[in-house]
């Protein structure tokens, strides 16, 4: 499961705004903002949509004892 810190980090690595990610994931900016702040408990399908947006742009998420994020390739289009 994605952590708010991973989402914020991935977005920063790509240099994309919350509005850009939210649009690509088919959600509201407010919804994404709440997820990034840890102020909501999103559905698995919402997190899957966010994950797909980032993975398509070249982000790889790591999980386990220390969840993280790394840039595999930069292609935010």
ZAMARGU-4260 file (C-alpha; in steps of 0.2 Angstrom, whole numbers, plus 5000, padded with zeros to 4 digits):
<rodrens>
0) 5000/5000/5000 | 5006/5017/4995 | 5011/5029/5010 | 5008/5048/5009 | 5027/5051/5009
5) 5029/5040/4994 | 5016/5049/4984 | 5023/5066/4989 | 5041/5060/4985 | 5036/5053/4968
10) 5027/5068/4963 | 5042/5079/4968 | 5054/5068/4958 | 5044/5070/4943 | 5041/5089/4946
15) 5022/5087/4944 | 5008/5096/4953 | 4994/5089/4963 | 4982/5095/4949 | 4992/5085/4936
20) 4993/5069/4946 | 4974/5070/4951 | 4969/5073/4933 | 4979/5058/4927 | 4972/5047/4941
25) 4954/5053/4938 | 4951/5061/4955 | 4950/5078/4963 | 4964/5088/4968 | 4956/5089/4986
30) 4956/5070/4986 | 4974/5069/4982 | 4979/5083/4994 | 4970/5074/5008 | 4979/5057/5004
35) 4996/5066/5003 | 4992/5074/5020 | 4987/5057/5028 | 4970/5065/5031 | 4959/5052/5022
40) 4958/5033/5021 | 4958/5030/5002 | 4950/5015/4993 | 4963/5002/4986 | 4956/5007/4969
45) 4961/5025/4971 | 4978/5021/4977 | 4980/5009/4962 | 4975/5023/4950 | 4988/5034/4958
50) 5001/5021/4958 | 4998/5018/4939 | 5000/5036/4935 | 5017/5036/4943 | 5023/5020/4937
55) 5019/5025/4919 | 5029/5040/4922 | 5044/5030/4927 | 5043/5029/4946 | 5046/5013/4956
60) 5039/5010/4973 | 5048/5000/4986 | 5039/4993/5001 | 5043/4982/5016 | 5052/4988/5032
65) 5056/5005/5024 | 5044/5010/5011 | 5052/5021/4998 | 5052/5028/4980 | 5064/5029/4966
70) 5065/5036/4949 | 5068/5023/4935 | 5066/5035/4921 | 5060/5053/4919 | 5045/5054/4907
75) 5031/5064/4914 | 5021/5064/4898
</rodrens>
